[in-house]
Amino acid sequence: SEVAVTTIVRLGVFKIWEPDIFSLTSEVPTPILPWVLREKAYKPKRITLFAADFASSCVAAPIIEEVLKLKICQWTSKLPRNFKPVKVQKGKRKRSKKTIAEPVRSIDAPQVTN
Protein backbone atom coordinates (compact mmCIF):
# COMPACT_ATOMS: atom_id res chain seq x y z
CA SER A 1 0.00 0.00 0.00
CA GLU A 2 2.91 2.36 0.64
CA VAL A 3 4.20 1.92 -2.91
CA ALA A 4 0.82 2.85 -4.37
CA VAL A 5 0.44 5.92 -2.14
CA THR A 6 4.03 6.98 -2.82
CA THR A 7 3.40 6.70 -6.55
CA ILE A 8 0.28 8.85 -6.26
CA VAL A 9 2.06 11.44 -4.09
CA ARG A 10 5.02 11.63 -6.46
CA LEU A 11 2.71 11.97 -9.47
CA GLY A 12 0.88 14.80 -7.67
CA VAL A 13 4.12 16.65 -6.91
CA PHE A 14 5.31 16.20 -10.48
CA LYS A 15 1.93 17.44 -11.77
CA ILE A 16 2.34 20.63 -9.73
CA TRP A 17 6.04 21.43 -10.25
CA GLU A 18 7.09 19.45 -13.34
CA PRO A 19 4.13 19.07 -15.72
CA ASP A 20 6.60 18.47 -18.60
CA ILE A 21 7.27 15.00 -17.19
CA PHE A 22 3.88 13.87 -18.45
CA SER A 23 5.05 14.31 -22.04
CA LEU A 24 6.80 10.94 -21.52
CA THR A 25 3.46 9.14 -21.07
CA SER A 26 3.45 8.12 -24.72
CA GLU A 27 6.48 5.90 -23.96
CA VAL A 28 5.85 5.02 -20.31
CA PRO A 29 2.53 4.31 -18.51
CA THR A 30 1.62 6.98 -15.96
CA PRO A 31 1.81 4.76 -12.81
CA ILE A 32 5.37 3.74 -13.69
CA LEU A 33 6.49 7.25 -14.65
CA PRO A 34 7.90 8.43 -11.27
CA TRP A 35 10.17 5.37 -11.10
CA VAL A 36 11.77 5.49 -14.58
CA LEU A 37 12.77 9.14 -15.01
CA ARG A 38 16.50 8.45 -14.98
CA GLU A 39 16.19 5.69 -17.58
CA LYS A 40 14.40 8.14 -19.86
CA ALA A 41 17.14 10.77 -19.34
CA TYR A 42 14.75 13.24 -17.73
CA LYS A 43 16.27 15.23 -14.88
CA PRO A 44 13.68 16.97 -12.69
CA LYS A 45 14.61 19.97 -10.56
CA ARG A 46 16.13 19.26 -7.16
CA ILE A 47 13.30 21.04 -5.35
CA THR A 48 10.80 18.79 -7.11
CA LEU A 49 12.65 15.65 -6.05
CA PHE A 50 12.98 16.99 -2.52
CA ALA A 51 9.26 17.82 -2.33
CA ALA A 52 8.28 14.40 -3.70
CA ASP A 53 10.58 12.57 -1.27
CA PHE A 54 9.48 14.72 1.66
CA ALA A 55 5.78 14.27 0.92
CA SER A 56 6.08 10.53 0.52
CA SER A 57 8.62 9.78 3.29
CA CYS A 58 7.70 12.31 5.96
CA VAL A 59 3.96 12.74 5.43
CA ALA A 60 2.33 9.81 3.63
CA ALA A 61 4.41 6.89 4.94
CA PRO A 62 4.02 7.69 8.67
CA ILE A 63 0.26 8.13 8.25
CA ILE A 64 -0.03 4.76 6.51
CA GLU A 65 2.11 3.06 9.17
CA GLU A 66 0.09 4.47 12.06
CA VAL A 67 -3.25 3.58 10.45
CA LEU A 68 -2.05 0.04 9.84
CA LYS A 69 -0.84 -0.27 13.45
CA LEU A 70 -4.21 0.93 14.72
CA LYS A 71 -6.13 -1.49 12.46
CA ILE A 72 -3.93 -4.43 13.52
CA CYS A 73 -4.53 -3.57 17.20
CA GLN A 74 -8.26 -3.28 16.61
CA TRP A 75 -8.39 -6.61 14.74
CA THR A 76 -6.28 -8.59 17.21
CA SER A 77 -7.41 -7.30 20.62
CA LYS A 78 -10.31 -5.61 22.31
CA LEU A 79 -9.31 -2.06 23.19
CA PRO A 80 -10.84 -0.41 26.28
CA ARG A 81 -13.51 2.21 25.59
CA ASN A 82 -13.81 5.46 27.52
CA PHE A 83 -17.17 6.49 26.05
CA LYS A 84 -20.24 4.78 24.62
CA PRO A 85 -22.82 6.32 22.28
CA VAL A 86 -26.19 6.90 23.93
CA LYS A 87 -29.34 8.23 22.25
CA VAL A 88 -31.08 10.94 24.28
CA GLN A 89 -34.40 12.58 23.53
CA LYS A 90 -33.59 16.01 22.14
CA GLY A 91 -36.85 17.87 22.66
CA LYS A 92 -40.52 17.33 23.36
CA ARG A 93 -41.05 15.29 20.20
CA LYS A 94 -40.62 11.56 20.50
CA ARG A 95 -38.81 11.21 17.18
CA SER A 96 -36.06 13.76 17.78
CA LYS A 97 -33.13 11.97 19.35
CA LYS A 98 -29.54 13.07 19.70
CA THR A 99 -26.54 10.78 20.11
CA ILE A 100 -24.11 11.83 22.83
CA ALA A 101 -20.94 10.24 24.21
CA GLU A 102 -21.45 9.09 27.79
CA PRO A 103 -18.49 8.03 29.98
CA VAL A 104 -18.31 4.29 30.58
CA ARG A 105 -16.86 4.72 34.05
CA SER A 106 -16.32 7.61 36.41
CA ILE A 107 -13.05 9.47 36.77
CA ASP A 108 -12.45 7.99 40.23
CA ALA A 109 -12.84 4.38 39.05
CA PRO A 110 -9.69 2.18 38.97
CA GLN A 111 -7.71 1.94 35.74
CA VAL A 112 -8.63 -0.71 33.19
CA THR A 113 -5.71 -2.78 31.96
CA ASN A 114 -5.67 -5.67 29.53
N, C-alpha and C positions, 0 to 999 in steps of 0.2 A: 504494500500500500504506500510505503514511503517513496518508492520509485515513481509511481504514478503521480503522486502529489508533487514531487520534485519536478517532474516533467512539466506538469501544468504550471507550476510557479515560474519555472525558467522560461516557458513559452510566453507567459504573461509579462515578465520583465523584458524579454526580447521584443514583444509587441509594442511596449511603451518606448523603450530607448533605442532599439535597433530594428525598425520595421523592414529594413532592407534584407534582413536574414531570410524573410519569407519569400524572397525571389528564388531561393533554392528549392522550393517545394515541388518544382517540376521534376527535379532529380531525386529528391529525398522525401519520404512521407513526413507529414508534420509532427507526429509523435516521436519520431526518431531524430528530428532536426537538432534539438539542443545537444545531442550526444555525438554528432558527427561533423561539427563545424571545422575542426582542425583538418580532418580528412578532405574536406571540400575547399581548403585553403582560404577560409573566411576567418578574419581576425576581428572579433568584436572589440569595442573599447574596454579599457580596464575597469571603468566605473560600472559598465554593464555587467561584466563578469562578477565584480564584487557584489553588486546589488542582487544578482541572481543567486550567488552562493550564500549571501547573508540571509536572504528571504527563505531559502530552502533549508539551510543548516541551523539558523538561529531562531526562526519563527515557525516554519511549518513542521519540521522534524520533532521539536520538543512537544508541540501540541499533539501530534499523532502518538508519540510515545506515552504521554500522560493519559490520553483517552484510552489507549489500549490497556494500560495498567489498571485504570478504573474499571473497564469492562471485564477484565480477567478477575479482578477482586469481586465484582458483583456476580459473576458466573460461578465462581468457586466457593464463595462463603457468604453467609448471611451477615450483612453489615448492620450495626445497631442504628436505630432511627431515633432522632430527637423529637420529631414532630409527626403527627398523623393528620391527614385531611379530614375535616369534619364539616358536614353541611348544616348550616344554621339558617333559620327562617329570617329573611332580610327585613320584611315589613309585615303589614297586616294581612296581605294576601297569602294564601296557602302555597301558591305556585312559585313565589319568588324566594329562592334559596341562594345563599352565598356560601362558597367553600372557604374555610379559614384553616390555618395551621395551628393545631392545638398541641401543647407540649405533652409528650408521652409520660414523663415523670417530672417531679418538682425539682427545683434547683438543689434542695437539701438532700435529695435521695443519693444513696451510694452510687459510685461509678459502675458502669456496665463494662465488663471486659469479656472478651471471647477466649 
